[in-house]
Amino acid sequence: MGQTGQRRDAILKALTEHTSVQVSELVKQLNVSAVTIRSDLTALEAQGLAIRSHGGATLARMPPTEHTVSQKDALNHEQKERIGALAASLVKPGENIIIDSGTTTLSLARHLRDAQNVTVMTNGLNIAWELVNAPGVDLILTGGLLRKQSLSIQGLQAEACLQAYSFDKLFLGVDGLDLQFGVTTHHEAEASLNHKMVERARKVIVLADSTKFGFISLHRIVQLDRVNTVITDGDIGPQYRDGLRDAGIELLVAD
């Protein structure tokens, strides 16, 4: 994560702990100028995480908590398995796809073990392990640095390796989905790599259980106009059903 991302994470942590922050206090704590802090607060406000006030900001809404991979896999497991099965039904023989790291995308990988003549690129170590013995799947891993918290490979090397490829579909896992702000993730390097994945795929399919809707994590991947399809579970609220369809996004519900 760059200095800007680290600083904004620190500001968001302070907001979460104290519900409000002052520019003067952050200047001393982070050793940067008041202009820089005001810019950070403006960015957090644009993400719906802070509300600017005279001399500082207050917490707008709580961002989702980042869990470990094992914790995430246990959360909403049945819904994720249904989403993964539905996503797998969209993969056709002969296709080249990207499967992003994550636990909902891991459910997709579980349902691709019997796929035939499919090439999968992934930055997820757990996803690669799930498909390592699938005879009909050719597996490509990105290079890069392993982030142990998410078992995801990321960084400049991972981004550079994408440039040589073109894919039919990207199956993207996210930490938050907001109708105005778009799809987001906790980590700056993951967001950057995910954005590159979007650029290399002809169709972008977001896998998100209904608990991800209405949340904004710190780093945006893309706005919703870059998304073709969203697959979720039956607990999605009517405002998101209508909002996605109004935006021209295909909505598939795994009941």
DAJO-V38021 format. One record per residue. N is the residue number from 1. SS is DSSP state (h for helix, s for strand, l for the rest). Layout:
BEGIN
((N	SS) (N	SS))
END
This chain:
BEGIN
((1	l) (2	l) (3	h) (4	h) (5	h) (6	h) (7	h) (8	h) (9	h) (10	h) (11	h) (12	h) (13	h) (14	h) (15	h) (16	h) (17	h) (18	h) (19	l) (20	s) (21	s) (22	s) (23	h) (24	h) (25	h) (26	h) (27	h) (28	h) (29	h) (30	h) (31	l) (32	l) (33	l) (34	h) (35	h) (36	h) (37	h) (38	h) (39	h) (40	h) (41	h) (42	h) (43	h) (44	h) (45	h) (46	h) (47	l) (48	l) (49	l) (50	s) (51	s) (52	s) (53	s) (54	l) (55	l) (56	s) (57	s) (58	s) (59	s) (60	l) (61	l) (62	l) (63	l) (64	l) (65	l) (66	l) (67	l) (68	l) (69	h) (70	h) (71	h) (72	h) (73	h) (74	h) (75	l) (76	l) (77	h) (78	h) (79	h) (80	h) (81	h) (82	h) (83	h) (84	h) (85	h) (86	h) (87	h) (88	h) (89	l) (90	l) (91	l) (92	l) (93	l) (94	l) (95	l) (96	s) (97	s) (98	s) (99	s) (100	l) (101	l) (102	l) (103	l) (104	h) (105	h) (106	h) (107	h) (108	h) (109	h) (110	h) (111	l) (112	l) (113	l) (114	l) (115	l) (116	l) (117	l) (118	s) (119	s) (120	s) (121	s) (122	s) (123	l) (124	s) (125	h) (126	h) (127	h) (128	h) (129	h) (130	h) (131	h) (132	l) (133	l) (134	l) (135	l) (136	l) (137	s) (138	s) (139	s) (140	s) (141	s) (142	l) (143	l) (144	l) (145	s) (146	s) (147	s) (148	l) (149	l) (150	l) (151	l) (152	s) (153	s) (154	s) (155	l) (156	h) (157	h) (158	h) (159	h) (160	h) (161	h) (162	h) (163	l) (164	l) (165	l) (166	l) (167	s) (168	s) (169	s) (170	s) (171	s) (172	s) (173	s) (174	l) (175	l) (176	s) (177	s) (178	s) (179	l) (180	l) (181	l) (182	s) (183	s) (184	s) (185	s) (186	l) (187	l) (188	h) (189	h) (190	h) (191	h) (192	h) (193	h) (194	h) (195	h) (196	h) (197	h) (198	h) (199	h) (200	h) (201	s) (202	s) (203	s) (204	s) (205	s) (206	s) (207	s) (208	l) (209	l) (210	h) (211	h) (212	h) (213	s) (214	l) (215	l) (216	l) (217	l) (218	l) (219	s) (220	s) (221	s) (222	s) (223	l) (224	h) (225	h) (226	h) (227	l) (228	l) (229	s) (230	s) (231	s) (232	s) (233	s) (234	l) (235	l) (236	l) (237	l) (238	h) (239	h) (240	h) (241	h) (242	h) (243	h) (244	h) (245	h) (246	h) (247	l) (248	l) (249	l) (250	s) (251	s) (252	s) (253	s) (254	s) (255	l))
END
